[in-house]
Every structure is written in structure tokens, then in C-alpha cells.
Amino acid sequence: MNLLFQSNTSDTTVGVVFVIFIIVGAIFYFIPSIIALMRGKSNTVAIIALNLFLGWSIVGWVVSLVWSLSSEVSPAKIVVNQQPIQKTEEDGIDKLTKLKKLLDEGAITQDEFDQQKAVLLKNS
């Protein structure tokens, strides 16, 4: 009768196999958490919590795995190269100064100066 209850494997072998099975199962269960830790995710604690508490359901485990594998959204850097404003036209004061210089040099007459001055003041 003693022979019926004896097994070919010893109790220690069964215990070692059981411990290895538990360790491999725990590693597989926490793969999403391990990935999140290795990738340095900013929300690692949330991924670990989801994996720990809802990983037993297939949906919770898959969601935590996808979340740990998703890329981090980093804020985009926008560089604005603003060109200096270039004057396409001279302002009225510069034109008036040049006209006065031409008048003083005798290149234009007083009437021409007055006409140009009136046009500049009208447009300003």
C-alpha cells in the first residue's frame, strides 16, 4: 500500500519546479511594469498600479503593456527666426531732409522743394 502513494520524483524536485513556475509566471505577469521601468516612462507608477491590480484580467494586462510600449509625447520646440524689419520706403522725415539738402546745394529750386514737401506732408 505504501507503493501506491510513492512518487518517482522527490518532494524537493516538485518544490523547485513549483518555485521556478511561480517566478516565471510573476515575471510574465509584470512584463508591462518591467518595460515601463526600463524605458523610464513618466507615468511608470500608474502603469505598475494598473498592472498589479488589473493585470489578472487580460484587458488590464494588455492595456498596461500597450501603455508601457507607447511613446512619450514630448512638447514640440518651435523656433521662430524673425527677420529684422527692413524699410522699403524712406519715411517722410528722411525724404524731407534729402530734399532740403538738395535745395541747399542748389540742385532744386524753392518751388520744386515746396511741391515735393506738400506731396510728402499730404501722404504722411
C-alpha positions in Angstrom: 0.0 0.0 0.0 2.9 2.2 0.6 3.9 1.8 -3.0 0.7 3.4 -4.3 1.4 6.7 -2.6 5.0 6.9 -3.5 6.1 9.0 -6.5 9.0 8.8 -8.7 10.0 12.4 -8.1 11.1 13.7 -4.8 9.3 16.4 -2.8 12.2 18.8 -3.3 12.1 18.5 -7.1 8.4 19.3 -7.1 9.1 22.2 -4.8 11.8 23.6 -7.0 9.7 23.2 -10.1 6.8 25.0 -8.3 9.1 27.9 -7.3 10.5 28.2 -10.8 7.0 28.2 -12.2 5.9 30.9 -9.8 9.0 33.1 -10.6 8.5 32.7 -14.4 4.7 33.5 -14.0 5.5 36.6 -11.9 8.0 37.8 -14.5 5.5 37.3 -17.3 2.7 39.0 -15.3 4.9 42.1 -14.6 6.3 42.4 -18.2 4.5 45.7 -18.7 5.9 47.1 -15.4 9.4 45.9 -16.3 9.2 47.6 -19.7 7.9 50.8 -18.2 10.8 50.8 -15.7 13.4 50.1 -18.4 12.0 52.8 -20.7 11.9 55.4 -18.0 8.3 56.3 -18.6 7.0 59.4 -16.9 3.9 57.5 -15.7 5.6 54.3 -14.5 3.8 54.3 -11.2 0.4 54.3 -12.9 1.4 51.5 -15.2 2.7 49.4 -12.3 -0.6 50.0 -10.4 -2.7 49.1 -13.4 -0.6 46.0 -14.0 -0.7 45.0 -10.3 -4.4 45.5 -9.7 -5.9 44.8 -13.1 -3.3 42.6 -14.7 -5.1 39.5 -13.8 -7.7 40.4 -16.4 -6.4 40.0 -19.9 -7.7 43.5 -20.7 -5.8 45.1 -17.8 -2.6 43.4 -18.7 -2.9 44.3 -22.4 -3.7 47.9 -21.6 -0.7 48.2 -19.3 1.5 46.5 -21.9 0.4 48.9 -24.7 0.8 51.9 -22.3 4.3 50.9 -21.4 5.2 50.4 -25.1 3.7 53.7 -26.2 6.0 56.6 -27.0 6.3 59.6 -24.8 4.7 62.8 -26.1 7.3 65.5 -25.7 6.4 69.1 -26.3 7.5 70.3 -29.6 10.1 73.0 -29.7 9.1 75.9 -32.0 11.9 78.1 -33.2 10.9 81.4 -34.8 13.5 83.2 -36.8 12.2 86.6 -37.1 13.8 88.7 -39.8 14.5 92.3 -39.0 12.0 94.8 -40.4 13.5 96.4 -43.4 12.4 99.8 -44.6 11.1 99.5 -48.1 10.4 103.2 -48.3 12.0 106.0 -46.6 9.9 107.8 -44.1 8.8 111.3 -44.7 11.4 113.0 -42.5 14.3 111.3 -44.3 12.9 112.4 -47.7 12.3 115.9 -46.5 15.9 116.1 -45.1 17.2 114.9 -48.5 15.1 117.5 -50.3 16.4 120.2 -48.0 19.9 119.2 -48.7 19.2 119.3 -52.5 17.7 122.8 -52.1 20.7 124.0 -50.1 23.1 122.6 -52.7 21.1 124.3 -55.5 20.1 121.1 -57.2 16.4 122.0 -56.9 14.6 125.3 -56.8 12.4 126.6 -53.9 9.3 125.8 -55.9 10.3 122.2 -56.6 11.1 121.9 -52.9 7.7 123.3 -51.9 5.9 120.9 -54.3 7.7 117.8 -53.0 7.2 119.0 -49.4 3.5 119.3 -50.0 3.3 115.8 -51.5 5.3 114.3 -48.6 3.1 116.0 -46.0 -0.1 115.0 -47.8 1.0 111.3 -47.9 2.1 111.3 -44.2 
